[in-house]
Amino acid sequence: MAEPPIVVIGAGIGGLAAALALAHAGRRVAVVERAPRIEEVGAGLQISPNAGRILQDFGLGPAMREAALEPQALRIRRAGDGAVLASLPLAAVRDRWGAPFRVFHRADLQKLLLDEALRAGVEVATGLRCGVMEQDAAGVRLGLVSEAGAETRAAEAVIGADGLRSTIRDALRLRPNDAPIASGKTAWRAILPAASLPAPLRERASQLWLGPSAHVVHYPLRDAAIVSAVAILDDTADTGAPAETRSGAELAAAMGFPRWNAELRALIEAGASWRRWPLFVRPELPRWGRGRVALLGDAAHPMTPFLAQGAAQAIEDAAALGRAVAGAGSLEAALDAYQSARMVRATQVQRGSWRQGGIVHLSGPAAAARDLSIRLLGGRGMLARNAWLYR
Ligand SMILES: Cc1cc2nc3c(=O)[nH]c(=O)nc-3n(C[C@H](O)[C@H](O)[C@H](O)COP(=O)(O)OP(=O)(O)OC[C@H]3O[C@@H](n4cnc5c(N)ncnc54)[C@H](O)[C@@H]3O)c2cc1C
């Protein structure tokens, strides 16, 4: 009888990248996704060169040229008066770090990964939720539930790429007190038709607006026909699950407008429906797996989005997993090697993202000091500060 496959739980960016890396390493791979269809939330995703290089190595370079947009600059602006504090020359990123700075509609990147995984022979099952996972000396068994009923499936190994509220992480019990923790910040996301925005907001550049206790990021997608926007607010009362939506006028009121710049106000008000996304983290783990089971992406190291690295780190995980499994030795040894290769780096980025959340939401004299240091560093200096992430 054929060996059971390595089963990846979750077909997010992390799970699909992992499936592809494992298939490239010569393994039989199956992906199990609970959603009935593989479709990411309607939002944008910035893919920095550290992850872009890996996706190029996966053979996705030509497809990414079609699907992604390469912003030429990142303008950091003061939300109050709209002043540009620095303009980072993103066009220089490709020469320096081997891949451009790309922005995607999430669904477009997910489809690229899915198509490539299917081409590489990965089996993908949707509408199938992993409810239970057990392992012993004989191997790993998964309890899977679909509309048709429950089934048990054997796996050669399991990669838990099932996101922040990972079932596999819970089943592994890697530490006490491991529940998700509300970060005290809530994101509001919208996709806006570019035609509805003032001309300066339609350029092929990303913009980051810094305001007291809040910030806004937006960038164009799909040949600049639409704009992805995220507004993140300090909100210690919000501990709920994502669901609620607000109109632009309601969100503008919650953000303390009309104190803010008119261009920024126009952006917020152009969103017919902003979707609430409370941000959670989880405690750092002493290890990411046990035996033939390992975690990857948000399941292992969920992070706040202030360095735009959650998906990038999941892609780095996938590449390291593929390398470890392609190397000699047992699968247990390969999964240990994968964790050793990744835990320090991913934890640094997780901590760095948390610190960055404090910096972007400063107010009063501390914000003025931050803005002055951004001006003094300038666009090139600010870009150079990200070298530890991008190289
Ligand atoms: C506002 C915001 C902006 C962000 N911006 C960026 C950015 O610009 N750049 C960047 O790199 N990162 C960004 N991130 C982070 C990024 O979105 C995540 O880190 C990344 O999507 C995690 O991918 P994942 O595959 O690990 O998990 P997920 O995307 O959560 O995927 C998990 C998958 O597992 C499935 N699943 C869950 N449980 C089960 C189960 N029991 N059985 C079967 N399937 C299951 C889910 O349905 C889902 O499809 C941002 C995050 C937020 C909130």
The ligand as an SDF file (V2000), in Angstrom:
LIG
                    3D

 53 58  0  0  0  0  0  0  0  0999 V2000
   -4.8880   43.7890    8.6850 C   0  0  0  0  0  0  0  0  0  0  0  0
   -3.8030   42.8220    8.3060 C   0  0  0  0  0  0  0  0  0  0  0  0
   -2.8740   43.1590    7.3300 C   0  0  0  0  0  0  0  0  0  0  0  0
   -1.8380   42.2810    7.0040 C   0  0  0  0  0  0  0  0  0  0  0  0
   -0.9520   42.6470    6.0340 N   0  0  0  0  0  0  0  0  0  0  0  0
    0.0690   41.8210    5.7290 C   0  0  0  0  0  0  0  0  0  0  0  0
    1.0020   42.1690    4.6960 C   0  0  0  0  0  0  0  0  0  0  0  0
    0.8670   43.2050    4.0510 O   0  0  0  0  0  0  0  0  0  0  0  0
    2.0380   41.3260    4.4360 N   0  0  0  0  0  0  0  0  0  0  0  0
    2.2060   40.1410    5.1290 C   0  0  0  0  0  0  0  0  0  0  0  0
    3.1690   39.4070    4.8560 O   0  0  0  0  0  0  0  0  0  0  0  0
    1.3030   39.7710    6.0850 N   0  0  0  0  0  0  0  0  0  0  0  0
    0.2500   40.5680    6.3980 C   0  0  0  0  0  0  0  0  0  0  0  0
   -0.6720   40.1900    7.3330 N   0  0  0  0  0  0  0  0  0  0  0  0
   -0.5200   38.8800    8.0010 C   0  0  0  0  0  0  0  0  0  0  0  0
   -1.0410   37.7550    7.1200 C   0  0  0  0  0  0  0  0  0  0  0  0
   -2.3650   38.0270    6.7010 O   0  0  0  0  0  0  0  0  0  0  0  0
   -1.0410   36.4340    7.8690 C   0  0  0  0  0  0  0  0  0  0  0  0
    0.1370   36.2900    8.6290 O   0  0  0  0  0  0  0  0  0  0  0  0
   -1.1170   35.2650    6.8910 C   0  0  0  0  0  0  0  0  0  0  0  0
   -2.2690   35.3800    6.0900 O   0  0  0  0  0  0  0  0  0  0  0  0
   -1.1190   33.9470    7.6500 C   0  0  0  0  0  0  0  0  0  0  0  0
   -1.2690   32.9030    6.7320 O   0  0  0  0  0  0  0  0  0  0  0  0
   -1.5100   31.4150    7.2660 P   0  0  0  0  0  0  0  0  0  0  0  0
   -1.6330   30.5850    6.0250 O   0  0  0  0  0  0  0  0  0  0  0  0
   -0.4980   31.0620    8.2830 O   0  0  0  0  0  0  0  0  0  0  0  0
   -2.9000   31.4620    8.0370 O   0  0  0  0  0  0  0  0  0  0  0  0
   -4.3720   31.7950    7.5080 P   0  0  0  0  0  0  0  0  0  0  0  0
   -4.3410   32.7580    6.3880 O   0  0  0  0  0  0  0  0  0  0  0  0
   -5.1800   32.1430    8.7080 O   0  0  0  0  0  0  0  0  0  0  0  0
   -4.8790   30.4170    6.8960 O   0  0  0  0  0  0  0  0  0  0  0  0
   -5.3110   29.3680    7.7150 C   0  0  0  0  0  0  0  0  0  0  0  0
   -6.2100   28.4750    6.8760 C   0  0  0  0  0  0  0  0  0  0  0  0
   -6.5360   27.3180    7.6430 O   0  0  0  0  0  0  0  0  0  0  0  0
   -7.9060   27.0170    7.5140 C   0  0  0  0  0  0  0  0  0  0  0  0
   -8.2820   26.2770    8.7220 N   0  0  0  0  0  0  0  0  0  0  0  0
   -8.3260   26.7370    9.9970 C   0  0  0  0  0  0  0  0  0  0  0  0
   -8.6730   25.7540   10.8390 N   0  0  0  0  0  0  0  0  0  0  0  0
   -8.8450   24.6430   10.0820 C   0  0  0  0  0  0  0  0  0  0  0  0
   -9.2210   23.2900   10.4010 C   0  0  0  0  0  0  0  0  0  0  0  0
   -9.4610   22.9200   11.6600 N   0  0  0  0  0  0  0  0  0  0  0  0
   -9.3100   22.3940    9.3800 N   0  0  0  0  0  0  0  0  0  0  0  0
   -9.0610   22.7650    8.0910 C   0  0  0  0  0  0  0  0  0  0  0  0
   -8.7220   24.0470    7.7420 N   0  0  0  0  0  0  0  0  0  0  0  0
   -8.6080   24.9720    8.7310 C   0  0  0  0  0  0  0  0  0  0  0  0
   -8.5660   28.3930    7.4130 C   0  0  0  0  0  0  0  0  0  0  0  0
   -9.8470   28.3260    6.8210 O   0  0  0  0  0  0  0  0  0  0  0  0
   -7.5480   29.1450    6.5400 C   0  0  0  0  0  0  0  0  0  0  0  0
   -7.8210   28.9820    5.1660 O   0  0  0  0  0  0  0  0  0  0  0  0
   -1.7280   41.0400    7.6710 C   0  0  0  0  0  0  0  0  0  0  0  0
   -2.6610   40.6840    8.6370 C   0  0  0  0  0  0  0  0  0  0  0  0
   -3.7030   41.5510    8.9430 C   0  0  0  0  0  0  0  0  0  0  0  0
   -4.7050   41.1420    9.9850 C   0  0  0  0  0  0  0  0  0  0  0  0
  1  2  1  0
  2  3  1  0
  2 52  2  0
  3  4  2  0
  4  5  1  0
  4 50  1  0
  5  6  2  0
  6  7  1  0
  6 13  1  0
  7  8  2  0
  7  9  1  0
  9 10  1  0
 10 11  2  0
 10 12  1  0
 12 13  2  0
 13 14  1  0
 14 15  1  0
 14 50  1  0
 15 16  1  0
 16 17  1  0
 16 18  1  0
 18 19  1  0
 18 20  1  0
 20 21  1  0
 20 22  1  0
 22 23  1  0
 23 24  1  0
 24 25  2  0
 24 26  1  0
 24 27  1  0
 27 28  1  0
 28 29  2  0
 28 30  1  0
 28 31  1  0
 31 32  1  0
 32 33  1  0
 33 34  1  0
 33 48  1  0
 34 35  1  0
 35 36  1  0
 35 46  1  0
 36 37  1  0
 36 45  1  0
 37 38  2  0
 38 39  1  0
 39 40  1  0
 39 45  2  0
 40 41  1  0
 40 42  2  0
 42 43  1  0
 43 44  2  0
 44 45  1  0
 46 47  1  0
 46 48  1  0
 48 49  1  0
 50 51  2  0
 51 52  1  0
 52 53  1  0
M  END
$$$$
